[in-house]
Amino acid sequence: MVEKSQREKRNYALPITIMFALFFMIAFVTGYQNPLGSVIEKMSSGNKLMSQLGTLANFIAYAFMGYPAGKLLQNKGFRVTALWAVTIGFIGVAITYASGFIAEDSTAVAIYLVGAFVAGFSMCLLNSVVNPMLNSLGSTPKQGNQLVQFGGTFNSLGATLAPVIVGGLLGGAASSISSANPVFYLAMAIFAIAFLVLYLSKLPESPDLGKKQEKIKVANAFKYTNFTFGVLAIFCYVGLEVGIANWTLQYLEKSQDVINNNEMESAAIAGTVVGIYWLLMLIGRFIGGVVGSKISSRAMLTFAAVGAMVLIALGIFTEETTVGFVGFSSADFSFGVVRIPLNAVFFVLCGFFASVMWGAIFNLSVTGLGKYTAVASGIFMMMVCGGGIFPAIQSLVASSSIIASFWVPFCLAAYICCYALFLSRPRNDAGLPESPEVLD
């Protein structure tokens, strides 16, 4: 009772604010790789694959860091893990910033990719710590959940602003990474402030910290078929989410059908449009949270996958025609009406359907796993690397036709649909305990 009373008296307003800022940074640092990809492409003689290597380097780090991140959190706790995360994040952004001062393009690109890779380590660590830390900062379980939901909103906000701000700073003629220096200053400042606050703050830790943990065989988790196929579904989902956003931006920057009377750079227009994609993700997550207690994960995921497939198909087959859309330039903070290809609008609308996929897939995948759920979470974090791998694969098709490259996310959505309808139903063919849960 004494410990609970002391906990209720503590004021965690500042640490909570920093966690919200880190939630923002996870998406922002990940998101600015997309518009920077256009600059990297120019520095690499127009190679479309190079435009996606920053994203690939950022996401592939999850494959290396997912499991170690979970072990670090388990053995050292929230505070130490968070301190390591923001330190590595600062270093990653600093390396990216330094690449803008290298005269030789090939060397600058190589250093930029190292920075993106190091930043990816930080993003993985932050993803592993911010959710449970925010949950623990709540004085009650309900308040903890509420804090996590608010944190997710800041995450979506970061994803929304990254392409808008960076796209406006770069402009269509930008050929140097240094054009985005204000963004790097902001990122490094937030990481530095976060480190100081975390270092000076006393944060609650998990009650399991320091206790001897039961050894659990990772291989046993894969004996649950809903989990095995769910791992692939998560891998596909992140590839779909990032691939649609990345290649919609690339398509708009290069499209001859982008028309405006406000002298905005194509990069600014593309960034604004893709920012709407991430804004729709925010809206979709909010709605998903509201109706989540009334609609099963299977029904929600099926609806989302089918909706994404329909919109992607419409985008691929729509004849070249333009529609009015809002444009914004962060260079001079001006708004204006622009005309963009209709198929790009269909791709942007996919953000609404993609928004609920992660939660639904996770819920279906861990049904009946019991003590293997924690192991599953670490493996899912490793599968986030799909957000770098599939956009890179998409670039190979985009070399011939960017529109045709959207068949890649279409196929990913098709697999997710199959998972929702058939592959997510728990099966215990390996003789493991029967799942007590049935999701319909």
Sequence and secondary structure as in RCSB ss.txt:
>XXXX:A:sequence
MVEKSQREKRNYALPITIMFALFFMIAFVTGYQNPLGSVIEKMSSGNKLMSQLGTLANFIAYAFMGYPAGKLLQN
KGFRVTALWAVTIGFIGVAITYASGFIAEDSTAVAIYLVGAFVAGFSMCLLNSVVNPMLNSLGSTPKQGNQLVQF
GGTFNSLGATLAPVIVGGLLGGAASSISSANPVFYLAMAIFAIAFLVLYLSKLPESPDLGKKQEKIKVANAFKYT
NFTFGVLAIFCYVGLEVGIANWTLQYLEKSQDVINNNEMESAAIAGTVVGIYWLLMLIGRFIGGVVGSKISSRAM
LTFAAVGAMVLIALGIFTEETTVGFVGFSSADFSFGVVRIPLNAVFFVLCGFFASVMWGAIFNLSVTGLGKYTAV
ASGIFMMMVCGGGIFPAIQSLVASSSIIASFWVPFCLAAYICCYALFLSRPRNDAGLPESPEVLD
>XXXX:A:secstr
 HHHHHHHH   HHHHHHHHHHHHHHHHHHHTHHHHHHHHHHHTTT GGGGGHHHHHHHHHHHHHHHHHHHHHHH
HHHHHHHHHHHHHHHHHHHHHHHHTT SSHHHHHHHHHHHHHHHHHHHHHHHHHHHHHHHHHSSSHHHHHHHHHH
HHHHHHHHHHHHHHHHHHHH TT   GGGGHHHHHHHHHHHHHHHHHHHH      TTTTS      HHHHTTSH
HHHHHHHHHHHHHHHHHHHHHHHHHHHHH TT EESS   HHHHHHHHHHHHHHHHHHHHHHHHHHTTTS HHHH
HHHHHHHHHHHHHHHHH  S EEEEEEEETTTTEEEEEEEEHHHHHHHHHHHHHTTHHHHHHHHHTTT GGGHHH
HHHHHHHGGGHHHHHHHHHHHHHTT TTGGGHHHHHHHHHHHHIIIIITS   TT     S    
